[in-house]
Amino acid sequence: MTWSPSDMQHREPHIAVKTARKVGALVRWIVLVALCGLAVAAVVGIGITVLFTAIENGL
């Protein structure tokens, strides 16, 4: 089956477009997971700081 310029049938998006969409979705998930990880790390860090401060002050 060959394609000619006169063939104006709608075609599916090219593989590059599909791949770009998938990569974009993957990048969004990676950023979301990284931000959640940073938030958890911040909460743990604050908790440890408060704990050590309480221990130093004689709890």
C-alpha positions in Angstrom: 0.0 0.0 0.0 1.5 3.3 -1.1 0.7 6.8 -0.1 0.3 9.7 -2.6 -0.1 13.4 -1.9 -3.6 13.3 -3.4 -4.6 10.9 -0.6 -6.3 13.2 1.9 -7.5 10.5 4.3 -7.0 11.4 8.0 -4.2 9.4 9.5 -3.4 8.6 13.0 -0.8 10.9 14.7 2.7 10.0 13.8 4.7 7.8 16.2 6.8 10.9 17.3 3.6 12.6 18.5 2.5 9.6 20.4 5.9 9.1 21.9 6.1 12.8 22.9 2.8 12.5 24.7 3.9 9.4 26.5 7.2 11.0 27.5 5.4 14.1 28.7 3.1 12.1 30.9 6.1 10.2 32.3 7.9 13.4 33.0 4.9 14.7 34.9 4.7 11.6 37.0 8.4 11.8 37.8 8.1 15.4 38.8 5.1 14.6 41.0 6.9 11.7 42.7 10.0 13.9 43.2 8.0 16.7 44.8 6.2 14.3 47.1 9.5 12.8 48.1 10.9 16.3 48.9 7.8 17.1 51.0 8.2 13.8 52.9 11.9 14.5 53.4 11.1 18.0 54.7 8.5 16.7 57.2 10.9 14.1 58.4 13.7 16.6 58.7 11.6 19.0 60.7 10.4 16.1 62.9 14.0 15.1 63.6 15.0 18.7 64.4 12.2 19.1 66.8 13.0 15.8 68.5 16.7 16.6 69.0 15.8 20.1 70.2 13.4 18.6 72.7 16.1 16.1 73.9 18.7 18.9 74.3 16.2 21.0 76.3 15.6 18.1 78.7 12.3 16.8 77.3 
